[in-house]
Amino acid sequence: MLTLKEGSTLILKSLDRLGRSYRDVLEQWRIITQEKKIHVYVIDTPALDTRHSLDLVGTLISDIILAVFSCVAEMERTFNRQRQAEGIAAAKLRGVRLGAVPKERTPEFYSLKEAWHREEISARQAAKILSIDHKTFLRWAREET
């Protein structure tokens, strides 16, 4: 982790890297620029460059741009989540199975489960033999009871 000191410059590709919501971006901007006194330069929005001292009008314009772009970034994230949810719902309606393909229980699982029930082997040992996570082994064992 990199620590910036007062007078350092933080260079960002885009403003949305500061937070996931309008409030987050504005709060992080305030903390960075006012509390920590770190300069910020946003590559995608050159008007948001605090490396040079701004007069009152320049500060006002910068604050307006910051507010507008923060709002736009939050709206874009909201739209992206909505489009993603719509795409997932449409895929499910078409019968597309999403996510990882479930692992098949091998015949060896059943013998290991019996050994585990008899406390001859631990769940971790059984899972290691099956090349699965021990939580998966425990879930499978509960499902198969």
MODELLER restraints for C-alpha pairs under 7 A, 6 or more apart:
rsr = mdl.restraints
at = mdl.atoms
rsr.add(forms.Gaussian(group=physical.xy_distance, feature=features.Distance(at['CA:5:A'], at['CA:38:A']), mean=6.87, stdev=0.5))
rsr.add(forms.Gaussian(group=physical.xy_distance, feature=features.Distance(at['CA:6:A'], at['CA:36:A']), mean=5.85, stdev=0.5))
rsr.add(forms.Gaussian(group=physical.xy_distance, feature=features.Distance(at['CA:6:A'], at['CA:37:A']), mean=5.13, stdev=0.5))
rsr.add(forms.Gaussian(group=physical.xy_distance, feature=features.Distance(at['CA:6:A'], at['CA:38:A']), mean=5.21, stdev=0.5))
rsr.add(forms.Gaussian(group=physical.xy_distance, feature=features.Distance(at['CA:7:A'], at['CA:37:A']), mean=6.21, stdev=0.5))
rsr.add(forms.Gaussian(group=physical.xy_distance, feature=features.Distance(at['CA:7:A'], at['CA:38:A']), mean=5.13, stdev=0.5))
rsr.add(forms.Gaussian(group=physical.xy_distance, feature=features.Distance(at['CA:7:A'], at['CA:39:A']), mean=6.35, stdev=0.5))
rsr.add(forms.Gaussian(group=physical.xy_distance, feature=features.Distance(at['CA:8:A'], at['CA:38:A']), mean=5.26, stdev=0.5))
rsr.add(forms.Gaussian(group=physical.xy_distance, feature=features.Distance(at['CA:8:A'], at['CA:39:A']), mean=6.03, stdev=0.5))
rsr.add(forms.Gaussian(group=physical.xy_distance, feature=features.Distance(at['CA:9:A'], at['CA:38:A']), mean=5.84, stdev=0.5))
rsr.add(forms.Gaussian(group=physical.xy_distance, feature=features.Distance(at['CA:9:A'], at['CA:39:A']), mean=4.46, stdev=0.5))
rsr.add(forms.Gaussian(group=physical.xy_distance, feature=features.Distance(at['CA:9:A'], at['CA:40:A']), mean=5.51, stdev=0.5))
rsr.add(forms.Gaussian(group=physical.xy_distance, feature=features.Distance(at['CA:10:A'], at['CA:38:A']), mean=6.98, stdev=0.5))
rsr.add(forms.Gaussian(group=physical.xy_distance, feature=features.Distance(at['CA:10:A'], at['CA:39:A']), mean=6.06, stdev=0.5))
rsr.add(forms.Gaussian(group=physical.xy_distance, feature=features.Distance(at['CA:10:A'], at['CA:40:A']), mean=4.77, stdev=0.5))
rsr.add(forms.Gaussian(group=physical.xy_distance, feature=features.Distance(at['CA:10:A'], at['CA:41:A']), mean=6.29, stdev=0.5))
rsr.add(forms.Gaussian(group=physical.xy_distance, feature=features.Distance(at['CA:11:A'], at['CA:40:A']), mean=5.88, stdev=0.5))
rsr.add(forms.Gaussian(group=physical.xy_distance, feature=features.Distance(at['CA:11:A'], at['CA:41:A']), mean=4.84, stdev=0.5))
rsr.add(forms.Gaussian(group=physical.xy_distance, feature=features.Distance(at['CA:11:A'], at['CA:42:A']), mean=5.92, stdev=0.5))
rsr.add(forms.Gaussian(group=physical.xy_distance, feature=features.Distance(at['CA:12:A'], at['CA:41:A']), mean=6.26, stdev=0.5))
rsr.add(forms.Gaussian(group=physical.xy_distance, feature=features.Distance(at['CA:12:A'], at['CA:42:A']), mean=4.80, stdev=0.5))
rsr.add(forms.Gaussian(group=physical.xy_distance, feature=features.Distance(at['CA:12:A'], at['CA:43:A']), mean=6.10, stdev=0.5))
rsr.add(forms.Gaussian(group=physical.xy_distance, feature=features.Distance(at['CA:13:A'], at['CA:42:A']), mean=5.81, stdev=0.5))
rsr.add(forms.Gaussian(group=physical.xy_distance, feature=features.Distance(at['CA:13:A'], at['CA:43:A']), mean=4.96, stdev=0.5))
rsr.add(forms.Gaussian(group=physical.xy_distance, feature=features.Distance(at['CA:13:A'], at['CA:44:A']), mean=5.95, stdev=0.5))
rsr.add(forms.Gaussian(group=physical.xy_distance, feature=features.Distance(at['CA:14:A'], at['CA:42:A']), mean=5.73, stdev=0.5))
rsr.add(forms.Gaussian(group=physical.xy_distance, feature=features.Distance(at['CA:14:A'], at['CA:43:A']), mean=6.32, stdev=0.5))
rsr.add(forms.Gaussian(group=physical.xy_distance, feature=features.Distance(at['CA:14:A'], at['CA:44:A']), mean=5.34, stdev=0.5))
rsr.add(forms.Gaussian(group=physical.xy_distance, feature=features.Distance(at['CA:15:A'], at['CA:42:A']), mean=6.40, stdev=0.5))
rsr.add(forms.Gaussian(group=physical.xy_distance, feature=features.Distance(at['CA:16:A'], at['CA:25:A']), mean=6.98, stdev=0.5))
rsr.add(forms.Gaussian(group=physical.xy_distance, feature=features.Distance(at['CA:16:A'], at['CA:70:A']), mean=6.96, stdev=0.5))
rsr.add(forms.Gaussian(group=physical.xy_distance, feature=features.Distance(at['CA:16:A'], at['CA:73:A']), mean=5.91, stdev=0.5))
rsr.add(forms.Gaussian(group=physical.xy_distance, feature=features.Distance(at['CA:18:A'], at['CA:25:A']), mean=5.16, stdev=0.5))
rsr.add(forms.Gaussian(group=physical.xy_distance, feature=features.Distance(at['CA:18:A'], at['CA:28:A']), mean=6.23, stdev=0.5))
rsr.add(forms.Gaussian(group=physical.xy_distance, feature=features.Distance(at['CA:19:A'], at['CA:25:A']), mean=4.77, stdev=0.5))
rsr.add(forms.Gaussian(group=physical.xy_distance, feature=features.Distance(at['CA:20:A'], at['CA:74:A']), mean=6.60, stdev=0.5))
rsr.add(forms.Gaussian(group=physical.xy_distance, feature=features.Distance(at['CA:21:A'], at['CA:74:A']), mean=5.05, stdev=0.5))
rsr.add(forms.Gaussian(group=physical.xy_distance, feature=features.Distance(at['CA:22:A'], at['CA:70:A']), mean=4.97, stdev=0.5))
rsr.add(forms.Gaussian(group=physical.xy_distance, feature=features.Distance(at['CA:22:A'], at['CA:71:A']), mean=5.21, stdev=0.5))
rsr.add(forms.Gaussian(group=physical.xy_distance, feature=features.Distance(at['CA:22:A'], at['CA:74:A']), mean=5.67, stdev=0.5))
rsr.add(forms.Gaussian(group=physical.xy_distance, feature=features.Distance(at['CA:25:A'], at['CA:70:A']), mean=6.23, stdev=0.5))
rsr.add(forms.Gaussian(group=physical.xy_distance, feature=features.Distance(at['CA:32:A'], at['CA:38:A']), mean=5.55, stdev=0.5))
rsr.add(forms.Gaussian(group=physical.xy_distance, feature=features.Distance(at['CA:33:A'], at['CA:39:A']), mean=6.10, stdev=0.5))
rsr.add(forms.Gaussian(group=physical.xy_distance, feature=features.Distance(at['CA:39:A'], at['CA:50:A']), mean=5.17, stdev=0.5))
rsr.add(forms.Gaussian(group=physical.xy_distance, feature=features.Distance(at['CA:39:A'], at['CA:51:A']), mean=5.20, stdev=0.5))
rsr.add(forms.Gaussian(group=physical.xy_distance, feature=features.Distance(at['CA:40:A'], at['CA:49:A']), mean=5.76, stdev=0.5))
rsr.add(forms.Gaussian(group=physical.xy_distance, feature=features.Distance(at['CA:40:A'], at['CA:50:A']), mean=5.37, stdev=0.5))
rsr.add(forms.Gaussian(group=physical.xy_distance, feature=features.Distance(at['CA:40:A'], at['CA:51:A']), mean=6.60, stdev=0.5))
rsr.add(forms.Gaussian(group=physical.xy_distance, feature=features.Distance(at['CA:41:A'], at['CA:48:A']), mean=6.04, stdev=0.5))
rsr.add(forms.Gaussian(group=physical.xy_distance, feature=features.Distance(at['CA:41:A'], at['CA:49:A']), mean=4.39, stdev=0.5))
rsr.add(forms.Gaussian(group=physical.xy_distance, feature=features.Distance(at['CA:41:A'], at['CA:50:A']), mean=6.42, stdev=0.5))
rsr.add(forms.Gaussian(group=physical.xy_distance, feature=features.Distance(at['CA:42:A'], at['CA:48:A']), mean=5.77, stdev=0.5))
rsr.add(forms.Gaussian(group=physical.xy_distance, feature=features.Distance(at['CA:42:A'], at['CA:49:A']), mean=6.45, stdev=0.5))
rsr.add(forms.Gaussian(group=physical.xy_distance, feature=features.Distance(at['CA:47:A'], at['CA:62:A']), mean=6.55, stdev=0.5))
rsr.add(forms.Gaussian(group=physical.xy_distance, feature=features.Distance(at['CA:48:A'], at['CA:62:A']), mean=5.92, stdev=0.5))
rsr.add(forms.Gaussian(group=physical.xy_distance, feature=features.Distance(at['CA:112:A'], at['CA:126:A']), mean=5.96, stdev=0.5))
rsr.add(forms.Gaussian(group=physical.xy_distance, feature=features.Distance(at['CA:113:A'], at['CA:141:A']), mean=6.46, stdev=0.5))
rsr.add(forms.Gaussian(group=physical.xy_distance, feature=features.Distance(at['CA:115:A'], at['CA:121:A']), mean=5.88, stdev=0.5))
rsr.add(forms.Gaussian(group=physical.xy_distance, feature=features.Distance(at['CA:116:A'], at['CA:122:A']), mean=5.89, stdev=0.5))
rsr.add(forms.Gaussian(group=physical.xy_distance, feature=features.Distance(at['CA:116:A'], at['CA:123:A']), mean=6.50, stdev=0.5))
rsr.add(forms.Gaussian(group=physical.xy_distance, feature=features.Distance(at['CA:123:A'], at['CA:134:A']), mean=5.78, stdev=0.5))
rsr.add(forms.Gaussian(group=physical.xy_distance, feature=features.Distance(at['CA:123:A'], at['CA:137:A']), mean=6.65, stdev=0.5))
rsr.add(forms.Gaussian(group=physical.xy_distance, feature=features.Distance(at['CA:123:A'], at['CA:138:A']), mean=6.73, stdev=0.5))
rsr.add(forms.Gaussian(group=physical.xy_distance, feature=features.Distance(at['CA:124:A'], at['CA:134:A']), mean=4.97, stdev=0.5))
rsr.add(forms.Gaussian(group=physical.xy_distance, feature=features.Distance(at['CA:127:A'], at['CA:133:A']), mean=5.69, stdev=0.5))
rsr.add(forms.Gaussian(group=physical.xy_distance, feature=features.Distance(at['CA:127:A'], at['CA:134:A']), mean=4.89, stdev=0.5))
rsr.add(forms.Gaussian(group=physical.xy_distance, feature=features.Distance(at['CA:127:A'], at['CA:137:A']), mean=5.72, stdev=0.5))
